[in-house]
Amino acid sequence: MRSVWLVNHYATDPTESPSGSRHFSLAAHLAQEGWTASLIAASTEHPSGRQRIPSSAKRADRTVGGVRFRFLRASDYSGNGISRILNLLTFTVRLLLPSGTRGLPAPDVIVGSTVHPLAAWAASVLARRRRVPFVFEIRDLWPQTLIDMGRMTPRSLPARILRAVEGELCRRASAIITLLPFAAEYLEQEQGVPADKIVWISNGCDAAAFSHLPAAEPDGPFTFMYFGSVGLANGVDEIVRAFAPVADGARLTVYGGGRSLPQVQALAGELGIRDAVEFRGTIPKTAVPEAAALADALVINVLDLAVYRHGISMNKLFDYLAAGRPVVIASSAPNNPVAESEAGLTVPAADTAAFTAALRRMRDSDLEERRRWGANGRALVEEQYDYGVLARRLASTLDAVLAGVRPDASDRP
């Protein structure tokens, strides 16, 4: 068996956390492709900041579903201030210390994921020390994401530093994995990355986890459901606004938490629909299928932001499709799995009236049509976005860099 280290500051155990479990799922399936994976993550769970190892420990190993986690002690944090910066720094330092990786199977390849650039940079340093190939996984484009969200100006010193780091990581990498389907165009234009060095490996889901869900049946009020964070970037307030005119005879259930939750709850009260909107809090990733079984339709709102011009790859969207329930999505991103597979209804982003009309149409649609939409989405996930399929693509990429050849980038959109 070949060995790969997956460095992701925020890698999660899906039995504990509601967050996306991309690397856990990929690692679990890599074993079938001849690779054993070690996930190296911080001791602090994101976004809660909860410590996952005893206070006396500098590191801890845990095996979940056959996947090995190495948690490295990182400082406590809350919010996005100085404490979080210190958290990033302490994780990076511990990762680079010899003790940080002692006892792990020797790697043949090291993958560094940019949940933040320091983790990927540290992974590239480890790869040089070990004299093994480095694979750069780009989840968020730094600094372009911050620029697109208005948090940084293009010519500011932090932006120039981050772009320089991004460029250096691209040069060090034997291959570059991007989660966003159209990020390759940015990398080619802004960093001069050769097209055949870039591989698109989307987020996805474990379709088998949803295979036991019963067919949708009318039972009580029509239930729309949302899973995920409730923050400024998630647009749950817009979902509540769009739902208000169709709340008669329907319910909206929100699974998730975040900094905007109190404001969204207050908005439901202001709109007079507090009795029709249920806030259930966060649940572990493994509990999502059972909860989704109670939905008649699932709903998601993708904000109209420049950052999405490179496409979307949201974990919850693939969970929605795998659940076999129709989806209502508000999005103007260039890719849209719901529209591509005819798995529900799509409206433009930032159009509340259109969003409301789509929710009303979904509420009033007949059961057979909803079942057809749900089956279409399920089929798309099984064919393209199941983590077994995505792990084969990752294994092919790792095999290629070991052999010193370019990975197969033939299925880029």
C-alpha positions in Angstrom: 0.0 0.0 0.0 1.2 3.5 -0.9 0.9 6.2 1.7 -0.4 9.8 1.5 -0.6 12.5 4.1 -3.6 14.8 3.8 -2.9 18.1 5.6 -6.1 19.9 6.3 -6.3 22.2 9.3 -10.0 21.7 9.6 -10.4 18.0 8.7 -13.4 16.6 10.5 -14.8 13.4 12.0 -18.3 13.1 10.6 -19.6 11.3 13.6 -18.9 14.4 15.7 -19.1 17.4 13.4 -21.7 18.9 11.0 -18.9 20.3 8.8 -18.0 18.8 5.4 -16.0 15.6 5.7 -14.3 15.6 2.2 -10.9 14.2 3.3 -12.4 11.6 5.7 -14.6 10.3 2.9 -11.8 10.4 0.3 -9.4 8.6 2.7 -11.9 5.9 3.4 -12.3 5.1 -0.3 -8.6 5.5 -1.1 -7.9 2.2 0.7 -9.8 0.4 -2.2 -7.4 2.1 -4.7 -4.2 0.9 -3.0 -3.5 4.0 -0.9 -3.5 4.4 2.9 -4.2 8.0 4.1 -3.3 9.9 7.3 -5.3 13.0 8.0 -3.4 15.7 9.8 -5.6 18.3 11.4 -5.7 20.8 14.2 -7.0 19.8 17.6 -9.6 22.6 17.4 -12.9 21.9 15.6 -14.1 24.6 13.2 -16.1 26.7 13.6 -16.8 26.0 17.3 -13.2 26.0 18.4 -13.9 23.0 20.6 -10.7 21.1 21.6 -10.8 17.5 20.4 -7.8 16.2 22.4 -7.0 16.3 26.2 -5.4 19.5 27.5 -2.3 17.7 28.5 -1.6 16.3 25.0 0.4 17.9 22.2 -1.0 15.5 19.7 -3.4 12.6 19.5 -4.2 9.8 17.0 -7.8 8.6 16.4 -9.1 6.0 14.0 -12.6 6.5 12.7 -14.1 4.1 10.2 -10.6 2.8 9.3 -9.3 6.4 8.7 -6.4 7.6 10.8 -6.5 11.2 12.2 -3.5 12.9 13.7 -4.7 15.9 15.7 -2.0 18.5 16.6 -2.5 20.8 19.5 -3.5 24.3 18.4 -4.5 27.2 20.6 -8.1 28.0 21.5 -9.9 30.5 19.4 -13.3 32.1 18.8 -14.4 34.3 15.9 -12.0 35.6 13.3 -9.8 37.8 15.4 -6.3 37.5 16.8 -7.1 34.2 18.6 -7.8 32.5 15.3 -4.6 33.8 13.7 -2.7 32.3 16.7 -4.6 29.1 16.1 -3.4 29.0 12.5 0.2 29.7 13.6 0.4 27.2 16.4 -1.0 24.4 14.1 1.6 25.3 11.5 4.5 25.3 13.9 3.5 21.9 15.5 3.1 20.4 12.0 6.7 21.4 11.1 8.2 20.0 14.3 9.6 16.5 14.0 7.2 15.3 16.7 4.2 16.5 14.7 4.4 13.6 12.2 6.4 11.1 14.2 4.9 7.6 14.1 2.9 8.2 10.9 3.4 5.8 8.0 6.2 7.3 5.7 4.4 9.2 2.9 4.9 8.6 -0.8 3.0 11.9 -1.5 1.9 14.8 0.7 -1.3 16.8 -0.1 -1.7 20.3 1.4 -5.2 21.8 1.4 -5.7 25.6 1.5 -8.4 26.0 4.0 -5.7 28.6 4.8 -2.4 29.0 2.9 -0.1 28.3 5.9 -1.2 24.7 6.1 -0.5 24.1 2.4 2.8 25.9 2.7 3.8 23.7 5.7 2.8 20.6 3.7 5.0 21.6 0.9 7.9 22.0 3.3 7.3 18.5 4.7 7.3 17.2 1.1 10.7 18.7 0.5 12.1 17.3 3.7 10.7 13.9 2.8 11.7 14.2 -0.8 8.3 13.2 -2.0 5.9 14.9 -4.4 3.7 17.7 -3.2 0.1 18.1 -4.4 -1.6 21.4 -3.8 -5.3 21.3 -3.2 -7.1 24.6 -3.6 -10.4 24.9 -1.8 -10.5 28.7 -1.6 -8.5 31.0 -3.9 -6.2 33.1 -1.8 -6.3 36.1 -1.9 -9.0 36.3 -4.7 -11.8 35.0 -2.5 -11.1 37.8 0.1 -10.9 40.4 -2.7 -14.1 39.2 -4.3 -15.8 39.5 -0.9 -14.6 43.0 -0.4 -12.4 42.2 2.6 -9.1 43.0 0.8 -8.0 45.3 -2.1 -6.1 43.8 -5.0 -2.9 45.9 -4.5 -2.8 45.8 -0.7 0.3 44.3 0.9 -1.6 41.3 2.4 -3.1 40.6 -1.1 0.3 40.7 -2.8 1.9 38.4 -0.1 -1.0 35.9 -0.4 -0.8 35.9 -4.2 3.0 35.3 -4.0 2.5 32.4 -1.6 -0.2 31.0 -3.9 2.2 31.3 -6.9 5.0 29.6 -5.0 2.8 26.7 -4.0 1.7 26.3 -7.6 5.3 26.1 -8.7 6.2 23.6 -6.0 3.3 21.3 -6.7 3.5 18.3 -9.0 -0.2 18.6 -9.5 -2.9 21.0 -8.4 -6.4 19.9 -7.3 -9.2 22.5 -7.5 -12.7 21.9 -6.1 -14.2 24.7 -8.2 -14.9 23.7 -11.8 -13.8 26.9 -13.3 -10.9 27.9 -11.1 -8.4 26.4 -13.6 -9.0 29.5 -15.8 -8.0 31.8 -13.0 -4.9 29.7 -12.2 -3.8 29.7 -15.9 -4.3 33.4 -16.3 -3.1 34.8 -12.9 -0.4 32.3 -12.0 0.6 30.9 -15.4 -0.1 27.3 -14.3 0.0 24.8 -17.3 -3.5 23.5 -18.0 -2.4 19.9 -17.8 -1.2 20.4 -14.2 -4.7 21.1 -12.9 -7.3 18.5 -11.9 -10.8 19.2 -10.9 -12.0 17.0 -8.0 -15.2 18.3 -6.7 -16.7 18.0 -3.3 -19.3 15.2 -3.1 -21.0 12.8 -0.7 -21.2 9.2 0.3 -24.3 8.2 -1.7 -24.6 4.9 0.2 -25.4 6.8 3.4 -28.6 7.9 1.8 -29.6 4.6 0.1 -32.0 3.5 2.9 -34.1 6.6 2.7 -37.8 5.8 2.0 -39.6 7.4 -0.9 -41.2 10.7 -0.2 -44.7 10.5 1.1 -47.2 13.3 1.9 -47.6 13.5 5.7 -48.6 16.7 7.4 -47.6 20.1 6.2 -45.2 20.4 3.2 -41.7 20.5 4.7 -38.8 22.5 3.2 -35.5 21.8 4.8 -32.1 23.5 5.0 -28.8 22.0 6.3 -25.7 24.0 6.9 -24.1 27.0 8.5 -26.2 30.1 9.3 -23.8 32.9 8.7 -23.6 36.0 6.4 -22.3 33.9 3.5 -25.1 31.4 3.6 -28.1 33.6 2.9 -30.5 31.8 5.2 -32.3 35.1 5.9 -33.2 35.3 2.2 -34.6 31.7 2.4 -36.8 32.8 5.3 -38.0 35.9 3.4 -38.8 33.9 0.3 -40.6 31.3 2.4 -42.9 33.7 4.2 -45.5 34.1 1.5 -45.9 30.3 1.1 -45.8 29.5 4.9 -49.6 28.7 4.9 -49.7 24.9 4.9 -45.9 24.5 4.8 -43.0 24.4 7.2 -39.3 25.4 7.0 -36.9 23.4 9.1 -33.3 24.7 9.5 -30.6 22.4 10.7 -27.5 24.4 11.5 -26.0 27.2 13.6 -23.8 30.2 13.2 -23.3 33.8 14.0 -26.4 34.9 12.1 -28.8 32.5 13.7 -30.2 35.0 16.2 -30.9 37.5 13.5 -32.6 34.9 11.3 -34.8 33.7 14.1 -35.7 37.4 14.8 -36.5 37.9 11.1 -38.9 34.9 11.2 -40.7 36.6 14.1 -40.9 39.9 12.3 -42.4 38.3 9.3 -45.1 36.6 11.4 -44.0 33.0 10.5 -42.1 32.0 13.7 -44.5 29.1 14.2 -43.8 27.8 10.7 -40.0 27.9 10.9 -38.3 25.4 13.1 -34.6 25.8 14.1 -33.1 22.5 15.1 -29.5 23.4 15.7 -26.4 21.5 14.4 -26.3 17.7 13.9 -23.4 15.4 13.0 -22.8 14.8 9.4 -23.8 11.1 9.9 -27.3 12.2 11.1 -28.1 14.2 8.0 -29.7 11.3 6.0 -32.2 10.4 8.7 -33.2 14.1 9.1 -33.4 14.6 5.3 -35.8 11.6 5.1 -38.5 13.9 6.7 -38.2 16.6 4.0 -40.5 17.1 1.1 -38.0 19.4 -0.6 -34.6 20.8 0.2 -33.6 24.5 -0.3 -30.3 26.4 -0.8 -29.5 30.0 -1.5 -26.1 30.9 -3.2 -25.5 34.6 -2.8 -24.8 36.7 -5.8 -21.1 37.2 -5.2 -18.2 37.5 -7.5 -16.4 34.7 -5.8 -18.9 32.2 -7.3 -17.8 33.0 -10.9 -15.4 30.1 -10.6 -18.3 27.8 -9.7 -19.7 26.1 -6.6 -18.8 22.9 -4.9 -20.9 22.8 -1.7 -21.0 19.7 0.4 -24.6 20.2 1.4 -25.8 20.4 -2.2 -24.5 16.9 -3.0 -26.1 15.6 0.2 -29.4 17.2 -1.0 -29.2 15.4 -4.3 -28.2 12.0 -2.7 -31.2 12.2 -0.4 -33.5 11.8 -3.4 -35.6 14.8 -2.6 -36.2 17.7 -5.0 -34.1 20.8 -4.5 -35.0 24.5 -4.9 -31.8 26.5 -5.5 -31.3 30.2 -6.0 -27.9 30.6 -7.8 -26.3 32.4 -10.7 -23.1 30.4 -10.6 -21.8 29.0 -13.9 -22.4 25.4 -12.8 -25.6 24.1 -11.3 -26.0 20.3 -10.6 -29.7 20.8 -9.9 -30.4 22.3 -13.3 -27.9 20.0 -15.1 -29.7 16.9 -13.7 -33.3 18.3 -13.7 -33.3 17.6 -9.9 -35.7 20.5 -9.0 -36.2 24.2 -9.6 -33.6 26.9 -10.2 -34.0 30.7 -9.9 -31.4 33.5 -10.2 -29.6 34.7 -7.1 -30.9 37.8 -5.3 -34.4 37.5 -6.8 -36.8 37.1 -3.8 -39.9 37.1 -5.9 -38.6 34.3 -8.2 -37.5 32.4 -5.1 -40.9 32.6 -3.6 -42.6 31.5 -6.8 -40.3 28.5 -7.0 -41.1 27.5 -3.4 -44.8 27.9 -4.2 -44.5 25.7 -7.3 -42.6 23.1 -5.4 -45.2 23.1 -2.6 -48.0 22.7 -5.1 -46.3 20.1 -7.3 -47.6 16.6 -7.5 -45.8 13.7 -5.7 -44.8 11.9 -8.9 -43.0 15.0 -10.2 -41.1 15.5 -7.0 -40.1 11.8 -7.0 -38.8 12.2 -10.6 -36.8 15.3 -9.6 -35.4 13.5 -6.6 -34.4 10.4 -8.6 -32.6 12.5 -11.2 -30.5 14.2 -8.5 -29.7 10.8 -6.9 -28.6 9.4 -10.2 -26.2 12.4 -10.8 -24.5 11.9 -7.5 -24.0 8.1 -8.0 -22.5 8.7 -11.4 -20.3 11.8 -10.8 -20.1 13.0 -7.2 -20.0 9.9 -5.0 -16.8 9.9 -3.0 -16.0 6.4 -4.3 -15.9 8.0 -7.8 -13.9 11.0 -6.6 -11.4 8.9 -4.7 -10.6 7.0 -7.9 -9.8 10.3 -9.5 -7.7 11.3 -6.6 -5.8 8.0 -6.6 -5.2 8.4 -10.3 -3.7 11.8 -9.7 -1.5 10.5 -6.9 -0.4 7.6 -9.1 0.5 10.0 -11.9 2.7 12.3 -9.7 4.5 9.3 -8.3 5.2 8.2 -11.8 6.4 11.7 -12.7 3.7 12.3 -15.3 0.9 14.8 -15.7 -2.4 13.8 -14.1 -5.5 13.2 -16.3 -7.3 16.5 -16.6 -9.7 15.3 -19.3 -12.9 15.8 -17.5 -12.5 19.5 -16.7 -15.8 21.4 -17.5 
